[in-house]
Amino acid sequence: MGRLFGTDGVRGVANADLTAELALGLSVAAAHVLAEAGTFEGHRPTAVVGRDPRASGEFLEAAVVAGLASAGVDVLRVGVLPTPAVAYLTGVLGADIGVMLSASHNAMPDNGIKFFARGGHKLADELEDRIETVYDQHRTGAPWARPTGAGVGRVTDYTEGFERYVAHLIGVLPNRLDGLKVVLDEAHGAAAYVSPEAFARAGAEVVTIGADPDGLNINDGCGSTHLSLLQAAVVENGADFGIAHDGDADRCLAVDAQGNEIDGDQILAVLALAMRDAGQLRGNTVVGTVMSNLGFKMAMEREGIELVQTAVGDRYVLESMKAEGYALGGEQSGHVIVLDHATTGDGTLTGLMLAARVAATGRTLAELAGVMQRLPQVLVNVPDVDKSRVSTSAELASAVTEAERELGSTGRVLLRKSGTEPLVRVMVEAADFGQAQAIAGRLADVVKSALG
């Protein structure tokens, strides 16, 4: 069995790759592994379980809840809420396990399972590996230890989750948003009700699109992976800016008043200066990834802020932040972590904090984002190749060396294997878009021939 856990939980086509049996088995295995690790400390364990609106989330939620309860875990079922809300509630309610059912920005047929440990933190790799091992042992015939009678878990609908999460978001804002008009694209996802409620309570005039989830339309031509609808809506409504989330609302991208995209690097730059000015940017450092735009790095250097770069994936950003005590980090894709207020990327919180900076300064989002100039960056996905050989192919290494020589100090090349899909990503950054595009295309061809 290949590794089930990717960089962001277990994902696959619901009812094909990700079945009810798998969801149930992994949940039981997680309960056993965390019990063995001493997480429950002799008390009766509790889990928080939430999901995004995908139709498949209904049967997968039932399977996860059944698995946890059969292992003696009491379950608080919070329903449809964003991933960061489930993480927050896991922490604030003192739960031992959090489970979120979502495939984030993926299309509707996909779904996923993400586990959180006590405090609302993602599980360490070694715990995920152990869960897989225990699950596989059971799958091949090893029996579970099963409680009976009063030992089985009880299941409760926790209806206060929405209100507690919204109150938390409002409570951490440094100032109100009165006078701002904001368009919110909720991707027909998990934040369809939370995000508009939070922005409205904070004082903003809110226009929503993509806020009518029916279980089948999540991420369908809307949200953070399809910004065109938001761009048009911002201009049409004369809004100050727009905010786009993905299906589980752990990321945030923005659009300025003219309809121009504001990506995760630019959002990080704006928030880094806001937190520095407020004395909240610990270590005078922000954490990004190797995909962070070179323009972001140059802007931070100019502002006297240190940039630490990690592997791609918000879990690696978070690991660096926790290890060194940094307060702010994130990815170009819009995963932004404000560690004083969240244990994972939180798209609604990020959007609110961005709006608060606009309101506090009286400057437009375009002006604030202008602190950095994005260098042209071309990303080409090369599917159906042996991604395991991306770092060992001599032919590929030679092509990368030649590309780097051609770019010199004005650009860079990055090749990496996807953590969730069978493909290799080729990224080329250069001062000239045409040059970046040409080199990226050339390298993509080499990837196909060398790894195909």
N, C-alpha and C positions, 0 to 999 in steps of 0.2 A: 504494500500500500504506500503510495507517495504521500508526502507531507500534506495533510489536510489544511493546516493553518498557513495562510499567507501573511502578508504584512499587515493586514487589517481583518483578522478573523478568518472564518471559513466561508467561502462563497461558491456559488454555482447556480445552475439552472434549477429552480425550485421544482421538486417532485421528479427530477431526473438525476442531477448530481446531488442536490441537497434534498434528501427525502425526510419524511416524518421519522422513519426508523433511525436515520443518522442523527437528526436533531435530538431525539429522545436519548439515544445512546451516549452522545457527547455530553448531554446535560447530567446524566447519571455519572459518567466518568469524571466530569468536573467536580461534582459533589464529593465523590470518593477521594479524588486527588487532593482537593483542598482540605478535606478532613484529615488525610494522612499528613499533610503539611502543617497541621496544627492550627489552621485558620479558625476553626470553630471553637477552640479553647474550652471544650467541655460543655458549651451551651448549645441550645437548640438553634440550628442555623436558619438564616432568613435570606431570601433572594428577591431582588427587584427585577421584573421582567417587562420590557417594553418593545414596541415595534413601530415600523413605519406603516403607511396605509396599504402596501401591496396586498393583493388578494391572497397570495400564498402565505402571507404573514399570519393569517388566521389559523390555518392548520398547523403551521410550524410553531406558533405560540402555544397551541394546545399540546403539541408534542413536548416542547421544552418544559412547560409547566408540569405535565404528567411525569416526565423524567425526574425533575427536581423533587416533586412531592413524593414519588416512589422511593427516593433515596433519603427521605426524612427531613427534607428542607421545606420550611414554610415559605410560601410564595406571595409576594405583593404584586399583583398584576396592575400595571399603570396604564396600559392601553397604548394608544398612538401618541408618542412624544418623540422629540429629537434625541439622537444619541447622547449629546451632552446633558440633556435633562435626566436620562437614565443614570449616567455617571454621577451627576450631582445628587440625585435622590439616593443612590446606593451609598454615597458618603454621608449625607445628612441624616439618613434614617438608620445608620449604623448597620446596614445589611452586610452579609458576608460575601455575597455574590451578586453581580449585576449581569443581566443578559439583554442584549439589544439584537433584534431581528431586523436586518436591513442590508441591502446591497448598495447603499450610498447613492452614487451617481449612475450606477448601472441601469440598464433598461429593465422594464417591469418583469419580464420572465425570470430574472435572476433574484436571488435572495441570499442572505448571509446570517451568520451567528457570530456575535462578538461578546466575549466574556470580560467582565470587570471584577477585580479583586476588592477586598474591603477598602473603603475610602474612595472607591470610584476610579481606581487606576487600572490600566490595561495589564493583563497577565504577562509575566516574564516569559521569555522563550522556553525556559526549562520546564515551566508549569504546563505550557501548551504541549510541549513534547510528551510530557508525562500523561496528559489527558489523552493524547492520541494512542499512546502505548496501552493504557488501561482500556480504552474503548476497543482497540484491536484485539486485546486478549479476550474480552467479553464476546466480540463478534466471532471469534474462532472457538468459542466453547466454554471459557472460564465463567463460572456463575457469579452473579452479584451477591453481596450480602444485603438482604432486603429486610427493612423493619416491618413490623406488623402492628395491628391494633393502634394504640395511641401513638406509636412511633412514626407513623406515616406523616408526611407534611400536610399542612392545611393551606388552602388557597383563598386569598381575599382580594377583592378589587379595591385598589387604593385610589380613590377618586380625587384626593387632595393634591396629587402630583402636579397637575397643571398650574394650580394657583401657587403652590410653593415655589415652583421653578420661575414663574413670571415675577413673583415678588423678589426672588433672589436677583434676577436680572436688573430690575428697577433699582434695587437697593445698592448695587455696586456702581451705578452711573455717577460720574463726578458732577454733572449738571443736567438740567432738563433740555428738552429738544423743542421748546415752544418756538413757533415761527418757521419751522422747517416743513417742507412738503416732500414726502418720500414715497417712491414707488417700490413695492416689495414683490419680488417674484419668488413664490414659495415652492415651485417645481411640483405642485400637486403632491407635496410630500409631508413629512412629519411635523414641520413647523407651520403648516397652513393656518393654524389658529393661534399658536403661541406667539409667533413673531409679530403679526399685526396688533395683537393685544398689547404686547410689551411696548412697541413703538407708540401706540396711541396713548397708553398710560403715561409714557414719558413726555407727552406733549406734542408729538409730531402729527401733522395732517397726513393720513395714510391712504394711498391708493394701492390696491392689491391686484395682482394677476397670478395665474397658476395656483390659486388658493381654493380649488374645488376638487379635492381628491375623491376618486370613486373606486380606488383599488386597482385600476387598470391604466391610469393616465400619468403615473408618477414619472418624472423626467422626460415626458413625451414632448419634445420640441420646446422645452422651457427650462428654467432654472440655470444654475451656474455653468452648465455645459452648452447652453443654447441662449446666448445673450441678446439675440436680435429682437425678440419681443420686448424685453426690458428696455433696450435702447430706444425703440420706437415709442414705448409708453412714457418714458421720462420726458422726451421731447414733446410729445402730444399733450401731456398734462402740465407742461411748464414746471416740472418738479425740480427741486434743488439737486437731487441725485436719486439713484436707484440702488437697491441691494438685491442680490440673487443668492439663493441657497441651493444646495443639492437635496437629494431625496431624504437624507437623514439629518440635514441641517448642521453638519459639523464643519461646513466650510462656508465662506462668504466671498463673493466678488462684488464689485461695485461698478456703477456707470455714472459719469458726471453729467451736468446739466445739458451738455451738448451731445450726449450719447456716446462718449468715448469710454472704452473699457478701463477700469482701474483694477489691476490684478493684485494677487496676494503680496507680491514684493512691495508694490506701492502702498498698499494698506499697512504692511509692516513698517514701512518708512514713516508714514504719518503717525502711527501709534508709538513708534520708538521715540520720536521727538516729543510727543505729548507726555509720555511717561517720564522721559528725561527731565522735561520742564517741571513736572510735578514731583521730582525726586523719587520716582518709583522704578526706575530702570536699573535694577541691581547689577553691580559690576560694570555699569555703563556699557552693557553688552546685549546684543540681540542674537538669537540663534536662527540660522537659516539652513538650507541644504545645498548640496553641490549643484542643484538646478537653479539656485537664486541667480537672477539676472546680474550681469557684471555691472550694470548701471546702479543697482542697489548697493553693491559692495563699494563702489566709488562714492556714492552719496553718503554712506555711513562713515567712510574714511574722512570725507570732507567735514562732516558734523562732529568728528571726534568720538564716534561710537564704534566699539569693537564688534566685529561680525565673526561668529563661530559657525562653521559649516559642517553638516552631518550628511550621512547617507540619506537618500530620498525616502520619505515616509515620516508621518507625524510622530510615530512611536519613537523614532531615533532622535527627532528634535526634542521630544519630551524627556527622553533618557538623559540627554545632555543638560537640559534645563534643571532637572532634578539633581543630577550629580554635582553641578556647580552652583546651584542656587539662583539661576537666572530667572527673570520674571516674564520675558517676552520671547516668543519664537514662532516660527511658522514656515509655510511653504508657498511657493508661487501660485499653486492651485487654489489657495484660499483657506487652507487649514491654518488657523491662527490660534495660538495658545497663550492665554493670559493666566499664568500659573497661580496668581493670588486669588483668582476667582473661578477657575475651572481646572479640571484634571485632564481635559482633552480639548481638541479644537471645538470651538463653539461659534457657529455662524451667526446666530442671533446676537450674542454678546459682542462679537466683533463688529457687526453692523451698528449696534447701539453706541459702542465706544467711538467708532468712526464718526457717527452723527454728532455725538457729544463734542468732539473736537471741532467740527464745522460750526456748531452752535456757539461754542465758547470763544472761538477766534473771530467769528464774523467773516471768515474767508471762505471762498468756494472750495469745493472738493478738488477741482482742477488745480487751483492755486496750491493747495496743500500737497497734492500728489506730485506737483512739479518739483519737489525737493529732489527727485531722481529722474534721470532720463533713461528710459528703457532702450537698451541696445537691441537691434534686430536679433531675434532668436528663432531658429527654425527647428521644429521637432518632427521627425519622421518615425512612424512606427513600422517595424518590419516583422510581419507575422510569419508563423509556420517555419521557424528556424530553431536550431538547437541552442537555446539561450544559455545553456550551461557552459558553452565553449567561448563565450564572448570575451573572457579575460585570458584565454590560452591560445587563441588562434594567431599564428605568426603573420599570416597574410593580412589579417585585420589590424594587428599592431603596426605593421609597416604602413598601411594606408592612413591610420590615425597620425602617425609621426609626420608623414608628408603633409597632411592637412594642417597640422599645428605649425609646421614650418611656413606654410603659405599664409596663415593668419598672423603669425608673429605675436606681438603684444596687444594687438587690437581685438582679439577674439579668443575663443577656446572651443574645444571639442569634448563631448561627453557621451560615452556609450554605456548603457546599463540595461540589464534584463528586468523586465516587469516582474513585480512581486505577486501579481494577481492574474496575469494573462500570459499565454505562450508567445511572447514576442520580445524583440529587442528595440529599445528606444535610441534613436540617434539624434543628438542635440548639437547644433552648431550655432555659435554666437559670433557676430562680426559687426563692424561699424557700418558695413554696407549689406543691405538685405539680399541683393542679387548674389553677392559672393557667398553669404551664408547658405542660401538656397542651393547654389550650385554644388558646394562642398557637401552639404547634407545629402543631396541626391546621389552624389558619387559614392559616399560612404555607405548609404543604404544598399546600393548595388553590390558593394563588396561584402556587406553582411549577408546578403542573399546567397552570393556565390560561395562564401567561405563557410557559412553555417547552415546552409540549406540542405 
